[in-house]
Amino acid sequence: MAMTYVAHVNAYKNYRKNRVRADARRVDAAHATADDVLLTEHEVAGRQGRSVRTLQNQRVNGGGIPYLKLGRAVRYRLSDVITWEEARRFSSTSEKEQRKA
């Protein structure tokens, strides 16, 4: 039985989402090397489960992950991404409020 178009599109979206997450895990493993790995905005968005547009808005408005501009390409250092993520790590909702004060 053939897949409907919608089922095919959804299957492809799931494939891409899982592929990006797998790529992010491989990049984490590669971080053990001396050189810092550069990630594209699509890789960072997939790693964090956010949209590329959110990253773009944060670059304009500030408060996002530090990035590199190499010609027209935007790249994020894996170490900067990990540092940014660790700074937003909480054990409870009250801990988040205490950090704001």
N, C-alpha and C positions, 0 to 999 in steps of 0.2 A: 504494500500500500504506500503510495507517495505522500510525502509531507505537504502540508499546505504552505503557502508562502509565509504566513505569519509564524507558523511553527519553525520553519527554516530560519527566519530572521532571529527569532528568540534563541534558537539553538546556537546560532553564530555569535550572538551577544554573550551568551554564557561561556562559549569557548574562548572568546577574546578576554573576558573578565578573568577567567581562570588562568589564561596564558600570561596576562600581565602580572598576576599575583605570583605565579611560578617564576617568572623572570625576576621579580623583586626578591624572592627568596634566594635565587642564584646570585644576585648582586650582593646580598648580605654575606653570603659565603665568600665571595670574592673580596670583601672588605678586609679580610685578614692580610692581604698583601700590603706592601709599603705604599703603593700609589693609591690615591683616592679615586674612587669610581665616580664618573659623571652620569647623572640620570636625566632623561628627558622629562618634560612636564607630564607627558602621558604615563610614564613609569611611576612618577611620584603620585599622581592622581590615583592610579590603580593600586598602588601600595597602601594608600590611606583611605581608599574608598570614597574619594571626593571627585568632583568634576575638575576638568582642566580649567574651565571658566573661573572657578573659585580661586585657583592658584593665580590666574591672570589678574583677577580683581585685587588679590592681596599684594601683588607686585605693584599695582598702581596706587593702592591706598595705604600700603605699609602693613606691618604686623605679620607678615608671612615669613616663609623660609628664605634665608639669604640665597641669592642666585648669581650665576655668572651669565654675562651676555657676550657670546662669542660670535661676532658678526651679527647675523640675524637669528642665530640659535640661542635659546635659553637652556641652560643646564644647571642642575642642582648637584652639589657634592653630597655623596652619601653620608659623610660624617656630619654635615650641616643638617641633613634631614633627620638623622638619628638624634642629634642634639636637640633639635626643635621638638621632636616627638617626646623625648624624655622630659623636657621642661613642662609638658602638658600631661604628665602622668600623675594620677591621683589614686589614693586608696579609698576615699569616701567623698561624698558631696560636700561635707563640711570642711574638708581640707582645702577644697578649691576656694571657698569663701575666705578662709584664713590667709591664703596666699595673696588675695587681692588687697587686703588691709595693710 
